[in-house]
Amino acid sequence: MKHAPQSEEELDELASEPDRGVIDALSRIDGDVLVAGAGGKMGFHLSLMLRRGFDVLGMSNRVIAVSRFDDAAVREKFESRHLGTLSADLTDAEAVASLPDASAVFFLAGKKFGTVDSPGILKRFNEEMPALIAERFSDSSIVALSTGCVYPFVERDSGGSKETDEVDPVGDYAVSCLGRENAFIKGSEAHGTPLSLIRLNYAVDLRYGVLVDLALKVRAGEPVDLEMGYFNCIWQGDAVACTIRSLEFAAAAPEPWLMNVTGSRILSVRDVALSFGELFGKVVDFTGSEGETAWLSNAAKCHQRFGLPSVSEESLISWVADWIDHERPVLGKPTHFEVRDGKY
């Protein structure tokens, strides 16, 4: 059983530790790997897992992390772990055209928060930017991160949306995420580009995520909103490993590899909040009541192919409680998972 990280250094090591499946997948990559949007919440762990996997294999493939890198300290964190970095605006066609060739590309970039009144920004970042990447790297294999928000709300008893279910995005952000998927699919159709689309529901790395949002509210004595009464989540390290391993199954349109990535259970906001209350010794206050539906995903396809997550939801709740109770750093970037109108 994995033990709870006690520092950011331990967290980074655990969240970027490549398992046997990741190492086997990397052994079949012939060439460099580029991570577009590496400065976001998952980028460092994904880039570092790639680097560590290649190192285990004794392979010299470069891992090139691409982001704006406005914060020099963030860039230094990558470079200190022997990750190549490039500063680039991925919405700029000339900047994208100048990026180095790569055998495989992981696309993590996009825009969500602060876009409620900015449909132009959503289109630019979540539809036009992916189209630029799809065209520039038409000869590469591409793994593109998407979201479970492209599905409609479903009832808890449904078990969550499957990859074969119809999409019905709620709100401009979710619509733009479907536009991101379509941009990559069109590129794959035009050029035969192998493509994997990952619909992720709530990765948790102890400094951010749905569980962190709930833990912080409970510990601070703030009421917990129950309107979005249920959710999925997954340990960041497991989400990263599944994303990397999906590269092996990338296929050209009209049937690209499409996979939900999340935990094995549907969690109740009420039950999780009460668990945090017990762990913190706090009385939990609630507002509202559980809606009949929520954004929920069924990740059976992922689990059948790659196995269940290495960190269970129960362990993850315990880890988050320990992290928050010891007042270790958090990113201060709430998920706003409770939003039901899709406006961010």
Secondary structure, 3 states (H helix, E strand, C coil): CCCCCCCHHHHHHHHCCCCHHHHHHHCCCCCCEEEECCCCCCHHHHHHHHHHHHHHHCCCCCEEEEECCCCHHHHHHHHCCCCEEEECCCCCHHHHHCCCCCCEEEECCCCCCCCCCCHHHHHHHHHHHHHHHHHHCCCCEEEEEEEHHHCCCEEHHHCCECCCCCCCCCHHHHHHHHHHHHHHHHHHHHHCCCEEEEEECCEECCCCCHHHHHHHHHHHCCCEECCCCEECCEEHHHHHHHHHHHHHHCECCCCCEEEEECCCCCEEHHHHHHHHHHHHCCCCCEECCCCCEECCECCHHHHHHHCCCCCCHHHHHHHHHHHHHCCCCCCCCCCCCCCCCCCC
